[in-house]
């Protein structure tokens, strides 16, 4: 074989190898590698800006008799690191009740979730599954009874409130469920059927497990973070921030759960009772100045609603106000969607925070030009619009001096 012929053979082999790599990720014929790819019905997303990813567990302690020990309270954490880390603070994402960190990775109609957007912007991202949820162990006989929402409940409060029997003032304003099926947002809608497959069981006292694990996560990271919390994750996030305020660069609190000072009937837009065990944000103890030893020492009054029939009034502290020691000047974005049952009381937590010394900004999304969302806005058709708004707020309100380094 001549030298020219040998060169041609090697060149042909190299081209064939490159074609195989481009199509299927490894050498082989185009037909063979293409057949190994997932079908179009299984969505996959580009990771061109993702440098590294891993998972680990935080928290936990042994329970059980000697020789029969089990690990309880451990929390699964997934970390994604962009190829270029361009933001100074990582984002730690706390999910809502009945869900896991997966809700931030993919929408039920097969689009990339918020985590991909944040990676593209250069944020390091941590996502968790609370203890006893998802990929975190549940210990029978220790972690309590389990509950799970029915399809009807999910449709009425989140995905199709106007057509499934939901009962709250703004139910007709929800328009962004990502489906055009005749049974949109209900059983039989393929997007809803996919969504409900990821709705998880939950324990009654989730905070008792998740707060210590969240504290352990911040200790493991060991540097300031931005907490991005949703619903049940809001109260968990406040409790974690109370114990580790030195690690909080700022917070995004999306429709945080309660309890507030008063419990609310969202259909009637009215208080049903006050909660004598509430420290203002949750039922866990907070440090105030002047100090108090019990919630009974928080003297409050009910202020009239700014939007009667749509939002309740808010319980606020009487003078002199007790300040939240660990929240002074903490920057917090508090958000409420246009078509959510949460709107009835969402305004009250940021008001409470501001009176107690935090720097909380309350945004009704429609006032920012973002319309038609519900409580699970990271799943909605316009989810990218919402996360872009959050990112813009973070860049404006939380120090964003570029950091150096690539991974």
N, C-alpha and C positions, 0 to 999 in steps of 0.2 A: 504494500500500500504506500502510495506516495505521501509526501509531507502535506501536500495540498488536500488530498483525500482525507487524511487523518484530521486535519483542521476542520474540514467540513463536517465530519462525523461528530467531533466534540462539540461544535457549534450547534448542530441539530439536537444533540442530547441536552445541551444546556437550555435551549429554547423550550424543549418539551418539559423539562423540569420546572422552569419558571411558570409555564402555563398551568401545570398541575398545582403549583403552590398558590397561584392567584385564584384558582377556582375552588379548591377544597382545603387549602391550608397545609397540604403536604404533596409529595411527589405522586405521580400517577396520571393515567389518561384523563382527559376532560370528562368523558362519560362516567368513568369510575368515581372521580372525586365529586362531580355534580350530584350523583345519585346519593352520596353520603350527606348532603346538606339537609337541614331541617326543611320540611314542607312550608309553604307559604302560610299555612294555618298556625304555625308555631312562630310567633314574632321573635326576631332577634335584633339587636341594636349595635351600632358601631361603638367600639371602645377606643377610638383613635386618640382620645384625650385622657384615657385611664392608664396610669402608669403601673400601679400595684393595687392589689386587694387581698384581704385576708379576713379571717374571723377569729374571735377569741371569746372567752367567758370571764365575767367579773362577778364579785360578790359570792355569796353562798356560805353555808356552814353545815356541819354535820349534825344530823338528827338521828334518833333511834338508839336502841340499846347497844351496849358493847358487843361487837361482833356482827351487828346488823345495821351498821351506820349507812345512812343515805345522805346525799348532798342536796340540800334544800336552799332555794333562794338565789341560785346562780342565774345569770342573765347572758344570753347570746348577744354578741356585738359583731357587726360587720363594718369594716373600715375600707373606704375607697380613697386612693391617693392619686391625684392627677399627675400627668407627666410633668406639668409645670405648675408648681404651687404658687399662685399669684395673690392669694388672699391671706392676711395675717392671722386670722382665727379660723379654726375648724368649726364645722357645724355639727352639732349633736341633735339627732331627730328623735323625739319621743312621740309615739303613735297614740291613737285613741283606743277606746274600749272595744274588745272583740276583734282587734286587728293586730298586725305585726308590722315590722319594718318593711315588709314587701310592698305595702301600699305606696311607698315613696320610690319604688323601682319601676313600676309598670302600671298602666291604666287598664281597666277591664276590657277596653276595646283594642288593646294591643299597641299602645303608644309608649314611648319611653317616659318614665316618671321623673319627678323632681330631682332625684339624685343625679341623673345624667346631665340635666341642665347645670346643676351646681358644680359638677366635675368640669364641665366645659368652661365655666367661669373661673376655675382655678381654686375652688374650695376643697379642702379635705373634708370628707363626710363620714360620720359615724351613724349607723342605724341599729336599733335594738329590737329584740323580742322580749317583752317583759317576762320575768320569772313566772312559770306555770302557763306560758303562752308560746305557741309556735315552736321554735327550736330550743326553747328553754324548758328545763324539766319541770313537770308537775309531780308532786309527791302525794299520793293518795293518803288520806287520813291525817295529813298535816296542813295542806294548803287550803282546805275548805271545799265547800260544794261548788260545782261548776254550773254555769248558765250559758245559754247561747240564744241569740235573737232568731226569730222566725222570719221567713220571707216577707210576710205581711208587715211585720214591724219595720223591717228595713225599708220597704217601699213607702210606708206611711211617714217615716221620719226623715228619710233621705232621698230616695231615688225617684219616687213618683207620688209625692204627697197629694197633688191635686186630683189624681185619678184613682188612687187606691184607698182613700178614706182618711188621709192626713187631716189634722185639725190644729192649725195655727195660722195667724193672720197673713203671713207672707207666702203661703204655700203655692199660690198661683204665679208667683214671680220666679219660680225655679224653671229654667229653660235649658240648662246646659248638660243634661245627662247625655252621654255620647252614644246615642242610638236613635234611629228613626223607625224602629220596629212598631207595629200596631200596639203591642203590649209594652211599650217603652217604659223601662224601669221596673217591670214586674215579672213574675214567673212566666216563662215562655219567650221573653226577650233574650236572645243569645248573650248580649252584653251583661244583662242582669244575672243570668244563669252562671256566667263566668265569674262575675263579681262575688256572688254568694259563696262560691266554692272556697274563697279565701277569707271568709268571715269566721272567726275563731271562738272557741269556748273561752270563758273568763271566770275568775274567782271573785268572790264578793269583796274582799278587802285587798284589792290589787296594790294600793299604795304601800301597805305594810311590807310587801315583797319588793316592789319596784323602787321605792325611795332609797333604801340601803344599797341596792344594786346600782342605782344612778349615781349615788355618792361615790361608790367604788369605781365607777367608770371615770368620773372626773378626776379622782385621785390617780388613776392609772395614766390618764392623759397628761396630767400634771402641769397644765398651762391653761390660760383663759380660752374659753370657747363661746360660741354663740349657740344658745339653746333654741331650737325650733320645735315647738310643741303644738299638739293638736288635741282638743277635747279632753279626755281623761288624762292625757299627757300634760295638760296645762297645770292641773293641781300637783301632779308628780313633779313637774319642772319647778314650780314655786317652792315646793318642799326641799328639793335638791338645792336650789339657789339659796335658800335660807341657811343651809348647812355648809355650803361651799361658795359663798359669794365672791371669794377671792379668785375663783375660776370662771366667773361669768363676765364676759365682755359685753354682752347684751342678750336680749331675748326677743323671739317672735312667738307670740301667744295667739294661736288661731282658735277662736271660739272655745276658750277653756272651760272645762267642767267645773262644777261647784264643789262643796256647797258655798254659796254666798251667805250673807247674814240671814237672808230669808229664802225659803223654798218657794218656787213659782209654778203655777199652773199655766203652761204655755198656751193652752187653748183659750183660757179666760183672760190671759194677760193680767194676772192678779196673784198676789202672795197668798199662800195657804197657811203658812206659819213661819216663825223665826226659828233658827237653829241655835239652841243654847250652847252647843259644843263648837261653834265656829270661831276661829281666831281671825276671821275676815277673809282669808283666802282658802283655807282648808280647815279640817278639824285637828290638824297637828299643831303643836305649839310654835309660836313665833316670838322672837325677842323684840320688845318694844322699848321705847324711851319716851316718857317715864316707864319704868318696868311694870309689868303686871304678872300675876301668878295664875290667873284663870280667865276664860273668856267673859265671865260675868262682869269683869272690871272694864270691859269695853262698852261704854255707854253710847248708844246710837239713836238716831232719829231717821225717819223716812222722808226723803226729799221728793217732791212731786216729779212726775215724768216729764221729760222734754218733748216726748212724742206720744201722747195719750192714745190708747187703743192699739199701739204698735210696740211700745216698750214700757216696762214698769218703771216706777221711780226707784231710787237707790237708797239703801241704808248707808248712812255716813256717820262718822264719829262726832259726838258732841265735843265742844271745846272744854278743856284744852285737849288737843289731838295727841294721841300716842303715835310716835313715829316708828316705822319698821327699820330697825337698826341696820339690817343687812341689805336693804334695798335703796339706800339713799343715793339719789341721782342715777340709778340704774336705768339705762335706756331700754324701753320695751315697746315693741309694736304689737298692738292688740287689734285683731281683725275680725270682722263679722260680714258674712255674705248677704246678698240681697234676698235670697229665697230660703232662708233658714229659720227653723223654729228657735234657734239659739238667740236670734236677734232680740227676743222678748227681754232678755236679761244681760246680754253681752256688754252693755255699756257700763255695768256697775263695777266690775273688777278693776278696769283701768281708773275709774274715778276713785275707788278705794285706795289703789296704789299711789295715785298722785297726791291725795290728801295726806298719805303717810310718808311722803318724801321721795317716791320714785319719779321717773320721767317717762310716763306711759303715754303713748299716742294711740287714740282709738280711731280706727278707720272703718267706716261703713263702705264696703267695696263699691257700691253703686256711686258713691260720692267721688270715688277715684276713677270713674268711668268704666268699671268692670261690672258687668251685669249678668244676672241670671244664675248665680251660683248657689250651691247649698253647702251644708255642713262639711261634706267630703270634697272640698273644692279641688284637691289634688288629683281627683279622678275625673273631673268634669271635662267637657269638650274644650274649654278654654283654659285648661290647667296651666299651660305655658305662660299665658298672660298673667296669671296670678303669681307664679314664682318669679317672673321678671319684675313685677311690682315689689315683691319682697326683696329681691336682690338690689334693686335701685334704692330702696329705703336703707338697707344695710350699708351700702356704699356711702350714702349721704350722712347717716347718723352714727355709724360705728366706725372707728378709725380704720382706714383701709390702706395704710401705707404698704406698698408692694414689698413682699418678701422675696428673697432670692433663693434659688435652689431648684433643681429638677430631680425627678425620680424615674 
